[in-house]
Amino acid sequence: MYDYLVVGAGLFGAVFACEARKAGKQVLVIDKRDHIAGNVYTEDIEGIHVHRYGAHIFHTNDRMVWDYVTKYVDFNRFTNSPVANYKGELYSLPFNMYTFNKMWGVVTPEEAAQKIEEQKREAHITEPKNLEEQAISLVGTDIYEKLIKGYTEKQWGRPCSELPAFIIKRLPVRFTFDNNYFNALYQGIPIGGYTRLVQNMLEGIEVRLREDYLEDREHWNGLADQVIYTGPVDAYFDYCFGTLEYRSVRFETELLDQINFQGNAAVNYTDRETPYTRIIEHKWFEFGKDEKGDDLPKTVISREYSSEWKKGDEPYYPVNDTKNNTLYEKYKKLADKEEKVIFGGRLGEYRYYDMDAVIAGSLKLCRKIFGEN
């Protein structure tokens, strides 16, 4: 009945389905959730587009990807400038001259760099072997202790000394007063929310929700010549080698009868004692206004609690340490032998992807199969 069955209506699956349809293919998209758009799903609460599965801020240096997404929806000019709250002390993120001035009273970039180098020497770090050493080598001991250690250990559920250095290698550190967290030329939030973006990609394509592929894969496989699978790769093989580890996130979302809760889209709580990692105030992703430009009288906040993933939880962040990467390679060998199924996306490839990389990966697969559309 179909040329392609796409399992998962997130970004990878939506892009593939969209491009397959352009290539004249018959496509069916299924998802076990009751909505499209995967983890980038946004729902309307009192006119506010709420990021149900955590903050998603689109950013890319890839002009091709930017041109692609802006074909389907307009983006606003949102700039990600989170704030760090350490026991009531507020600091700028990314780490920049505002942060260094608040932390040490330094005024010039030279003074800030000297302070970091001095603390790095005192810690006797030459070649960083773990996240803790990598962080201290980038920003010094004071900033690590106040603004990185507690937050990171809450997020990953492990001591920083046991986490790989690469997790924090891309941490932006600036000796300027630039508060833009991302080093990206293009950045913003889809006007109307991410759900609208995916909806427009899937226009004219058959989508069935609340359908679990793994519960009856023989039935679903019988409907299509080829399957694009974006679910967890270990679940596909019934965890035959064991479960891959993830970090999961739990959200406590509240609608508040006030105009402004924290004055910023994201505030990170970096001390170890505060149980949540951050609070998102969703209206500030779109400047606190609805699509007509009117001020919104209420606000929606979400507290984020990080936890160890277990079966039944939503998997968010792959734990790409040596043990899990070795286990994934076993599953990948099985996946490569599947003639009818192509594995893709964050869960299918057990890899943390930014949104632009997910889209680029799906487009690359499409070019390989369909050529240039």
C-alpha positions, -999 to +999 in steps of 0.1 A: +000+000+000+029+024+008+064+029-004+075+041+030+063+036+066+078+063+088+078+053+125+079+085+145+064+119+137+093+139+151+117+161+130+136+132+114+105+114+104+086+145+093+114+157+070+118+123+055+081+119+049+079+154+034+108+147+010+095+113+000+061+127-009+078+154-030+096+125-048+062+110-056+062+083-030+032+070-010+040+075+027+024+065+060+036+081+093+027+065+126+035+076+162+027+060+195+020+094+211-013+113+207+004+141+188+029+148+160+062+166+164+079+143+189+099+161+216+096+195+199+058+194+203+043+227+215+008+230+229-013+261+233-022+271+269-039+304+273-023+316+240+012+305+251+030+279+231+043+256+258+073+233+250+058+201+266+091+182+265+115+210+275+129+241+259+138+238+222+156+267+206+164+264+170+200+274+161+222+266+131+251+278+110+238+256+081+222+279+055+206+249+037+189+237+069+177+273+078+163+278+043+146+245+046+127+251+078+118+287+070+100+274+039+074+259+062+071+285+090+084+320+099+108+322+128+110+350+153+143+366+164+146+350+198+181+349+213+189+324+240+204+343+270+198+321+300+205+332+336+222+311+363+208+312+398+232+301+425+215+304+459+200+337+449+231+351+431+223+357+394+250+352+367+250+356+329+251+325+307+270+319+285+301+327+306+311+361+295+325+394+309+293+400+329+298+366+346+335+373+352+328+407+366+301+394+390+323+365+401+357+382+405+352+419+401+374+419+370+368+446+344+390+437+314+392+405+293+429+403+302+421+402+339+395+375+334+418+354+313+445+357+339+421+347+367+411+315+348+447+306+339+457+311+376+430+288+388+437+262+361+474+261+372+464+257+409+443+227+399+474+212+381+454+204+349+473+199+317+453+174+297+417+172+310+406+136+316+370+142+326+342+168+327+354+184+360+390+189+347+377+201+313+354+227+330+381+240+353+405+244+324+379+264+305+365+287+332+385+282+365+375+266+398+351+293+411+328+292+381+330+254+380+320+251+417+292+276+415+277+274+381+287+240+366+292+213+392+258+212+409+238+217+377+257+190+357+255+164+385+218+169+388+214+166+351+235+135+346+231+118+380+269+112+382+299+130+397+315+154+372+348+135+378+331+104+362+316+122+332+335+124+299+352+157+290+335+160+256+301+168+272+314+203+280+340+209+253+315+231+234+307+252+264+307+288+252+332+311+270+335+346+258+358+375+268+331+399+255+298+411+268+279+389+243+250+372+260+239+350+230+244+314+242+247+299+208+275+306+183+250+303+154+243+327+125+206+317+125+185+313+156+148+316+166+116+300+175+089+291+150+061+316+151+031+296+162+052+269+178+071+238+166+039+219+161+030+242+133+063+236+116+059+198+116+022+201+107+032+220+076+059+195+067+033+167+070+006+184+050-011+159+026+006+129+042-014+102+061-006+102+098-019+078+124-014+085+161-015+062+191+000+034+170+029+015+185+050-001+158+068-025+181+035-040+193+027-054+159+056-048+136+046-077+112+014-059+104+031-025+099+060-040+078+034-056+056+020-022+046+052-007+031+082-016+010+106+002+034+105+014+070+121+045+085+124+038+122+132+066+146+124+048+179+150+034+204+173+010+186+176-013+216+138-016+219+136-026+183+158-056+190+139-063+222+169-053+244+187-085+234+221-071+245+206-051+274+193-016+277+211+015+266+212+042+292+195+075+290+188+105+312+151+113+314+134+145+324+102+151+344+083+184+341+061+202+366+041+227+346+020+254+361-003+281+347+001+312+369-023+341+372+005+367+368+021+385+339+058+377+347+073+350+369+111+353+363+116+378+334+135+353+312+128+322+292+153+300+311+168+302+345+192+275+355+195+265+392+231+256+396+233+246+433+231+210+442+204+215+469+176+228+445+160+196+432+152+209+397+178+219+371+159+249+356+127+268+353+113+276+318+089+305+314+074+297+280+059+331+270+094+347+268+103+325+238+079+347+219+084+380+237+054+375+261+029+383+233+004+363+213+004+362+175-015+394+173+012+411+193-009+415+224+006+411+259-005+379+276-020+383+310-009+349+324+022+329+323+032+292+322+063+278+339+079+244+339+103+231+365+126+204+351+138+174+371+165+152+357+163+114+365+178+081+355+158+065+326+139+033+332+116+014+309+084+033+305+101+067+309+107+091+280+144+088+269+160+122+264+198+122+266+219+092+255+246+085+280+274+083+254+301+069+277+324+040+267+301+013+282+270+025+263+288+033+231+302-002+230+268-016+236+253+006+209+279-008+184+265-043+190+230-030+181+243-011+152+257-042+136+222-058+139+206-026+125+229-026+095+218-061+086+181-051+085+172-050+048+139-034+051+145-009+079+166+022+081+173+036+115+176+073+120+174+102+145+184+106+182+170+073+194+176+052+163+212+062+162+217+066+200+232+100+197+223+134+210+215+156+181+207+193+179+176+200+159+195+213+129+216+181+128+185+159+129+171+178+099+204+177+081+207+140+087+173+133+074+179+154+043+211+136+036+193+103+037+167+117+014+193+129-011+209+094-010+176+077-018+157+102-040+185+124-053+181+162-053+144+173-052 
